[in-house]
Amino acid sequence: MSQSGREDTIDYSQHPEYAIAALLKMLVRYPMVDCDAIAGSIAMHLQYVAGDDRYPPVVRQVAAQSGNEWEAMMVMRAAIEKQRKLIN
């Protein structure tokens, strides 16, 4: 998402390197903003990279494994947040 709040329109099918660049940028920003939308976009980008045959096998494999770990982290964070709401 751009700073203006609108979706960027980069075509990853034409520029697969931009998917990696966007993923790296979001991973760096996420701890500072702790935003569910960014967390979801990171998960989608990891899935995209894992499924795109234009990337080397090692990149796809790491993206797939990282995607699984990221999804597990998101589930755990949601459970913790739900527990906090029940306590408060």
N, CA, C and O atoms as a GROMACS GRO file, in nm:
protein
  352
    1MET      N    1   0.086  -0.117   0.000
    1MET     CA    2   0.000   0.000   0.000
    1MET      C    3   0.090   0.122   0.000
    1MET      O    4   0.190   0.126   0.072
    2SER      N    5   0.056   0.219  -0.079
    2SER     CA    6   0.136   0.341  -0.086
    2SER      C    7   0.104   0.432   0.030
    2SER      O    8   0.007   0.410   0.104
    3GLN      N    9   0.186   0.537   0.048
    3GLN     CA   10   0.162   0.631   0.156
    3GLN      C   11   0.031   0.706   0.137
    3GLN      O   12  -0.026   0.755   0.234
    4SER      N   13  -0.017   0.714   0.014
    4SER     CA   14  -0.143   0.784  -0.011
    4SER      C   15  -0.264   0.701   0.031
    4SER      O   16  -0.377   0.751   0.033
    5GLY      N   17  -0.240   0.572   0.064
    5GLY     CA   18  -0.350   0.486   0.107
    5GLY      C   19  -0.413   0.408  -0.006
    5GLY      O   20  -0.506   0.330   0.018
    6ARG      N   21  -0.366   0.424  -0.128
    6ARG     CA   22  -0.422   0.347  -0.239
    6ARG      C   23  -0.332   0.229  -0.269
    6ARG      O   24  -0.212   0.231  -0.238
    7GLU      N   25  -0.389   0.126  -0.329
    7GLU     CA   26  -0.311   0.009  -0.364
    7GLU      C   27  -0.214   0.043  -0.477
    7GLU      O   28  -0.249   0.114  -0.571
    8ASP      N   29  -0.092  -0.008  -0.466
    8ASP     CA   30   0.004   0.008  -0.574
    8ASP      C   31  -0.037  -0.084  -0.688
    8ASP      O   32  -0.101  -0.186  -0.666
    9THR      N   33   0.000  -0.046  -0.809
    9THR     CA   34  -0.045  -0.122  -0.924
    9THR      C   35   0.072  -0.186  -1.000
    9THR      O   36   0.065  -0.200  -1.122
   10ILE      N   37   0.176  -0.223  -0.931
   10ILE     CA   38   0.289  -0.289  -0.995
   10ILE      C   39   0.246  -0.430  -1.036
   10ILE      O   40   0.188  -0.503  -0.957
   11ASP      N   41   0.276  -0.465  -1.159
   11ASP     CA   42   0.240  -0.596  -1.212
   11ASP      C   43   0.355  -0.693  -1.186
   11ASP      O   44   0.455  -0.692  -1.257
   12TYR      N   45   0.340  -0.776  -1.084
   12TYR     CA   46   0.446  -0.871  -1.049
   12TYR      C   47   0.470  -0.973  -1.160
   12TYR      O   48   0.579  -1.029  -1.170
   13SER      N   49   0.370  -0.997  -1.244
   13SER     CA   50   0.392  -1.092  -1.353
   13SER      C   51   0.495  -1.038  -1.452
   13SER      O   52   0.563  -1.116  -1.519
   14GLN      N   53   0.506  -0.908  -1.462
   14GLN     CA   54   0.606  -0.846  -1.548
   14GLN      C   55   0.736  -0.813  -1.474
   14GLN      O   56   0.842  -0.806  -1.535
   15HIS      N   57   0.726  -0.794  -1.343
   15HIS     CA   58   0.842  -0.753  -1.262
   15HIS      C   59   0.845  -0.834  -1.132
   15HIS      O   60   0.813  -0.780  -1.025
   16PRO      N   61   0.882  -0.962  -1.138
   16PRO     CA   62   0.879  -1.045  -1.018
   16PRO      C   63   0.973  -0.995  -0.908
   16PRO      O   64   0.952  -1.023  -0.790
   17GLU      N   65   1.077  -0.924  -0.946
   17GLU     CA   66   1.171  -0.872  -0.846
   17GLU      C   67   1.104  -0.772  -0.752
   17GLU      O   68   1.148  -0.756  -0.638
   18TYR      N   69   0.997  -0.707  -0.798
   18TYR     CA   70   0.927  -0.611  -0.713
   18TYR      C   71   0.852  -0.681  -0.599
   18TYR      O   72   0.832  -0.621  -0.493
   19ALA      N   73   0.812  -0.806  -0.619
   19ALA     CA   74   0.745  -0.881  -0.511
   19ALA      C   75   0.843  -0.903  -0.396
   19ALA      O   76   0.806  -0.890  -0.279
   20ILE      N   77   0.966  -0.937  -0.429
   20ILE     CA   78   1.069  -0.956  -0.326
   20ILE      C   79   1.099  -0.822  -0.258
   20ILE      O   80   1.111  -0.816  -0.136
   21ALA      N   81   1.112  -0.716  -0.337
   21ALA     CA   82   1.141  -0.584  -0.282
   21ALA      C   83   1.029  -0.539  -0.187
   21ALA      O   84   1.057  -0.487  -0.079
   22ALA      N   85   0.905  -0.558  -0.227
   22ALA     CA   86   0.791  -0.520  -0.142
   22ALA      C   87   0.789  -0.604  -0.014
   22ALA      O   88   0.762  -0.552   0.094
   23LEU      N   89   0.817  -0.732  -0.028
   23LEU     CA   90   0.819  -0.821   0.087
   23LEU      C   91   0.925  -0.777   0.188
   23LEU      O   92   0.898  -0.771   0.308
   24LEU      N   93   1.044  -0.747   0.140
   24LEU     CA   94   1.151  -0.702   0.230
   24LEU      C   95   1.112  -0.572   0.300
   24LEU      O   96   1.134  -0.557   0.420
   25LYS      N   97   1.055  -0.480   0.226
   25LYS     CA   98   1.014  -0.352   0.284
   25LYS      C   99   0.909  -0.373   0.393
   25LYS      O  100   0.917  -0.314   0.501
   26MET      N  101   0.810  -0.458   0.366
   26MET     CA  102   0.705  -0.483   0.465
   26MET      C  103   0.760  -0.552   0.589
   26MET      O  104   0.719  -0.522   0.701
   27LEU      N  105   0.851  -0.646   0.570
   27LEU     CA  106   0.909  -0.718   0.683
   27LEU      C  107   0.985  -0.623   0.776
   27LEU      O  108   0.984  -0.640   0.898
   28VAL      N  109   1.050  -0.524   0.718
   28VAL     CA  110   1.124  -0.426   0.798
   28VAL      C  111   1.027  -0.333   0.869
   28VAL      O  112   1.051  -0.298   0.985
   29ARG      N  113   0.921  -0.292   0.804
   29ARG     CA  114   0.826  -0.197   0.862
   29ARG      C  115   0.733  -0.260   0.965
   29ARG      O  116   0.690  -0.193   1.060
   30TYR      N  117   0.701  -0.386   0.949
   30TYR     CA  118   0.599  -0.450   1.032
   30TYR      C  119   0.624  -0.433   1.183
   30TYR      O  120   0.530  -0.397   1.255
   31PRO      N  121   0.744  -0.458   1.233
   31PRO     CA  122   0.764  -0.441   1.378
   31PRO      C  123   0.739  -0.298   1.428
   31PRO      O  124   0.706  -0.278   1.544
   32MET      N  125   0.755  -0.201   1.340
   32MET     CA  126   0.737  -0.062   1.380
   32MET      C  127   0.591  -0.020   1.380
   32MET      O  128   0.551   0.067   1.457
   33VAL      N  129   0.509  -0.081   1.293
   33VAL     CA  130   0.370  -0.038   1.280
   33VAL      C  131   0.270  -0.141   1.331
   33VAL      O  132   0.156  -0.105   1.362
   34ASP      N  133   0.310  -0.269   1.341
   34ASP     CA  134   0.224  -0.374   1.394
   34ASP      C  135   0.082  -0.365   1.338
   34ASP      O  136  -0.015  -0.349   1.412
   35CYS      N  137   0.072  -0.377   1.207
   35CYS     CA  138  -0.054  -0.358   1.136
   35CYS      C  139  -0.101  -0.491   1.077
   35CYS      O  140  -0.026  -0.559   1.008
   36ASP      N  141  -0.227  -0.527   1.104
   36ASP     CA  142  -0.282  -0.652   1.052
   36ASP      C  143  -0.282  -0.656   0.899
   36ASP      O  144  -0.261  -0.762   0.840
   37ALA      N  145  -0.307  -0.543   0.836
   37ALA     CA  146  -0.308  -0.539   0.689
   37ALA      C  147  -0.170  -0.570   0.633
   37ALA      O  148  -0.158  -0.642   0.534
   38ILE      N  149  -0.067  -0.517   0.696
   38ILE     CA  150   0.070  -0.546   0.649
   38ILE      C  151   0.102  -0.693   0.676
   38ILE      O  152   0.162  -0.759   0.592
   39ALA      N  153   0.062  -0.744   0.791
   39ALA     CA  154   0.086  -0.885   0.822
   39ALA      C  155   0.021  -0.975   0.717
   39ALA      O  156   0.081  -1.072   0.672
   40GLY      N  157  -0.101  -0.943   0.679
   40GLY     CA  158  -0.170  -1.021   0.576
   40GLY      C  159  -0.105  -1.009   0.441
   40GLY      O  160  -0.097  -1.107   0.366
   41SER      N  161  -0.057  -0.891   0.408
   41SER     CA  162   0.010  -0.871   0.280
   41SER      C  163   0.143  -0.946   0.277
   41SER      O  164   0.182  -0.998   0.172
   42ILE      N  165   0.213  -0.951   0.389
   42ILE     CA  166   0.336  -1.029   0.396
   42ILE      C  167   0.306  -1.176   0.367
   42ILE      O  168   0.377  -1.240   0.290
   43ALA      N  169   0.201  -1.228   0.428
   43ALA     CA  170   0.162  -1.368   0.404
   43ALA      C  171   0.132  -1.391   0.256
   43ALA      O  172   0.174  -1.492   0.200
   44MET      N  173   0.059  -1.300   0.194
   44MET     CA  174   0.025  -1.314   0.052
   44MET      C  175   0.150  -1.307  -0.036
   44MET      O  176   0.162  -1.383  -0.133
   45HIS      N  177   0.242  -1.218  -0.003
   45HIS     CA  178   0.365  -1.207  -0.081
   45HIS      C  179   0.452  -1.332  -0.067
   45HIS      O  180   0.512  -1.377  -0.164
   46LEU      N  181   0.458  -1.389   0.053
   46LEU     CA  182   0.534  -1.512   0.072
   46LEU      C  183   0.473  -1.625  -0.011
   46LEU      O  184   0.546  -1.702  -0.072
   47GLN      N  185   0.341  -1.634  -0.014
   47GLN     CA  186   0.274  -1.735  -0.097
   47GLN      C  187   0.302  -1.712  -0.245
   47GLN      O  188   0.326  -1.806  -0.320
   48TYR      N  189   0.297  -1.585  -0.286
   48TYR     CA  190   0.323  -1.552  -0.426
   48TYR      C  191   0.463  -1.597  -0.467
   48TYR      O  192   0.480  -1.664  -0.568
   49VAL      N  193   0.562  -1.560  -0.387
   49VAL     CA  194   0.701  -1.596  -0.419
   49VAL      C  195   0.718  -1.748  -0.419
   49VAL      O  196   0.785  -1.803  -0.507
   50ALA      N  197   0.659  -1.816  -0.320
   50ALA     CA  198   0.671  -1.961  -0.312
   50ALA      C  199   0.613  -2.031  -0.434
   50ALA      O  200   0.660  -2.138  -0.473
   51GLY      N  201   0.512  -1.971  -0.494
   51GLY     CA  202   0.444  -2.035  -0.607
   51GLY      C  203   0.489  -1.990  -0.744
   51GLY      O  204   0.434  -2.036  -0.844
   52ASP      N  205   0.586  -1.901  -0.752
   52ASP     CA  206   0.628  -1.846  -0.880
   52ASP      C  207   0.756  -1.916  -0.928
   52ASP      O  208   0.862  -1.900  -0.868
   53ASP      N  209   0.744  -1.992  -1.036
   53ASP     CA  210   0.856  -2.070  -1.088
   53ASP      C  211   0.972  -1.987  -1.143
   53ASP      O  212   1.077  -2.042  -1.175
   54ARG      N  213   0.953  -1.858  -1.153
   54ARG     CA  214   1.063  -1.774  -1.203
   54ARG      C  215   1.171  -1.752  -1.097
   54ARG      O  216   1.283  -1.713  -1.129
   55TYR      N  217   1.137  -1.777  -0.971
   55TYR     CA  218   1.236  -1.764  -0.864
   55TYR      C  219   1.314  -1.894  -0.851
   55TYR      O  220   1.262  -2.002  -0.881
   56PRO      N  221   1.440  -1.885  -0.807
   56PRO     CA  222   1.518  -2.008  -0.786
   56PRO      C  223   1.451  -2.098  -0.682
   56PRO      O  224   1.382  -2.049  -0.593
   57PRO      N  225   1.472  -2.229  -0.693
   57PRO     CA  226   1.409  -2.322  -0.599
   57PRO      C  227   1.435  -2.288  -0.452
   57PRO      O  228   1.344  -2.299  -0.370
   58VAL      N  229   1.555  -2.248  -0.418
   58VAL     CA  230   1.585  -2.217  -0.278
   58VAL      C  231   1.503  -2.098  -0.230
   58VAL      O  232   1.460  -2.096  -0.115
   59VAL      N  233   1.480  -2.000  -0.314
   59VAL     CA  234   1.400  -1.883  -0.277
   59VAL      C  235   1.255  -1.926  -0.257
   59VAL      O  236   1.190  -1.884  -0.161
   60ARG      N  237   1.204  -2.009  -0.347
   60ARG     CA  238   1.065  -2.056  -0.334
   60ARG      C  239   1.047  -2.140  -0.208
   60ARG      O  240   0.947  -2.128  -0.137
   61GLN      N  241   1.146  -2.226  -0.179
   61GLN     CA  242   1.137  -2.312  -0.061
   61GLN      C  243   1.140  -2.229   0.067
   61GLN      O  244   1.061  -2.252   0.158
   62VAL      N  245   1.231  -2.133   0.075
   62VAL     CA  246   1.238  -2.048   0.194
   62VAL      C  247   1.110  -1.966   0.209
   62VAL      O  248   1.060  -1.948   0.320
   63ALA      N  249   1.057  -1.916   0.099
   63ALA     CA  250   0.932  -1.840   0.104
   63ALA      C  251   0.818  -1.928   0.155
   63ALA      O  252   0.735  -1.884   0.235
   64ALA      N  253   0.812  -2.052   0.108
   64ALA     CA  254   0.706  -2.144   0.153
   64ALA      C  255   0.719  -2.173   0.303
   64ALA      O  256   0.619  -2.168   0.376
   65GLN      N  257   0.840  -2.203   0.348
   65GLN     CA  258   0.860  -2.232   0.490
   65GLN      C  259   0.832  -2.107   0.575
   65GLN      O  260   0.770  -2.116   0.680
   66SER      N  261   0.879  -1.993   0.528
   66SER     CA  262   0.856  -1.869   0.601
   66SER      C  263   0.709  -1.834   0.604
   66SER      O  264   0.658  -1.783   0.704
   67GLY      N  265   0.640  -1.862   0.493
   67GLY     CA  266   0.496  -1.838   0.488
   67GLY      C  267   0.421  -1.921   0.592
   67GLY      O  268   0.329  -1.872   0.657
   68ASN      N  269   0.460  -2.048   0.606
   68ASN     CA  270   0.397  -2.133   0.707
   68ASN      C  271   0.423  -2.079   0.847
   68ASN      O  272   0.332  -2.075   0.931
   69GLU      N  273   0.546  -2.037   0.872
   69GLU     CA  274   0.579  -1.982   1.004
   69GLU      C  275   0.506  -1.850   1.027
   69GLU      O  276   0.460  -1.823   1.138
   70TRP      N  277   0.495  -1.768   0.923
   70TRP     CA  278   0.426  -1.639   0.936
   70TRP      C  279   0.279  -1.660   0.967
   70TRP      O  280   0.223  -1.593   1.054
   71GLU      N  281   0.216  -1.753   0.896
   71GLU     CA  282   0.075  -1.784   0.920
   71GLU      C  283   0.055  -1.833   1.064
   71GLU      O  284  -0.041  -1.793   1.130
   72ALA      N  285   0.145  -1.919   1.113
   72ALA     CA  286   0.135  -1.968   1.250
   72ALA      C  287   0.149  -1.852   1.349
   72ALA      O  288   0.078  -1.848   1.450
   73MET      N  289   0.239  -1.759   1.320
   73MET     CA  290   0.256  -1.643   1.407
   73MET      C  291   0.130  -1.558   1.410
   73MET      O  292   0.090  -1.509   1.515
   74MET      N  293   0.066  -1.541   1.294
   74MET     CA  294  -0.056  -1.462   1.288
   74MET      C  295  -0.168  -1.528   1.369
   74MET      O  296  -0.244  -1.460   1.438
   75VAL      N  297  -0.180  -1.660   1.361
   75VAL     CA  298  -0.281  -1.733   1.437
   75VAL      C  299  -0.254  -1.718   1.587
   75VAL      O  300  -0.346  -1.695   1.665
   76MET      N  301  -0.127  -1.732   1.626
   76MET     CA  302  -0.091  -1.719   1.766
   76MET      C  303  -0.121  -1.578   1.818
   76MET      O  304  -0.173  -1.563   1.928
   77ARG      N  305  -0.087  -1.477   1.739
   77ARG     CA  306  -0.114  -1.338   1.780
   77ARG      C  307  -0.263  -1.313   1.796
   77ARG      O  308  -0.306  -1.244   1.889
   78ALA      N  309  -0.343  -1.369   1.706
   78ALA     CA  310  -0.489  -1.352   1.716
   78ALA      C  311  -0.542  -1.419   1.842
   78ALA      O  312  -0.630  -1.365   1.909
   79ALA      N  313  -0.489  -1.537   1.876
   79ALA     CA  314  -0.533  -1.606   1.997
   79ALA      C  315  -0.494  -1.527   2.122
   79ALA      O  316  -0.572  -1.517   2.216
   80ILE      N  317  -0.375  -1.471   2.122
   80ILE     CA  318  -0.329  -1.391   2.236
   80ILE      C  319  -0.416  -1.267   2.251
   80ILE      O  320  -0.454  -1.230   2.362
   81GLU      N  321  -0.447  -1.203   2.140
   81GLU     CA  322  -0.532  -1.082   2.145
   81GLU      C  323  -0.672  -1.117   2.195
   81GLU      O  324  -0.731  -1.041   2.272
   82LYS      N  325  -0.725  -1.229   2.152
   82LYS     CA  326  -0.856  -1.273   2.199
   82LYS      C  327  -0.854  -1.298   2.349
   82LYS      O  328  -0.946  -1.260   2.421
   83GLN      N  329  -0.747  -1.361   2.397
   83GLN     CA  330  -0.733  -1.388   2.540
   83GLN      C  331  -0.724  -1.258   2.619
   83GLN      O  332  -0.785  -1.246   2.726
   84ARG      N  333  -0.650  -1.160   2.568
   84ARG     CA  334  -0.639  -1.030   2.635
   84ARG      C  335  -0.776  -0.964   2.648
   84ARG      O  336  -0.808  -0.906   2.752
   85LYS      N  337  -0.855  -0.972   2.543
   85LYS     CA  338  -0.988  -0.910   2.547
   85LYS      C  339  -1.078  -0.979   2.650
   85LYS      O  340  -1.160  -0.914   2.715
   86LEU      N  341  -1.062  -1.109   2.665
   86LEU     CA  342  -1.143  -1.182   2.764
   86LEU      C  343  -1.102  -1.145   2.907
   86LEU      O  344  -1.186  -1.137   2.996
   87ILE      N  345  -0.974  -1.122   2.926
   87ILE     CA  346  -0.923  -1.086   3.059
   87ILE      C  347  -0.964  -0.945   3.098
   87ILE      O  348  -1.001  -0.919   3.213
   88ASN      N  349  -0.959  -0.856   3.003
   88ASN     CA  350  -0.991  -0.714   3.031
   88ASN      C  351  -1.137  -0.697   3.020
   88ASN      O  352  -1.187  -0.586   3.039
   0.00000   0.00000   0.00000
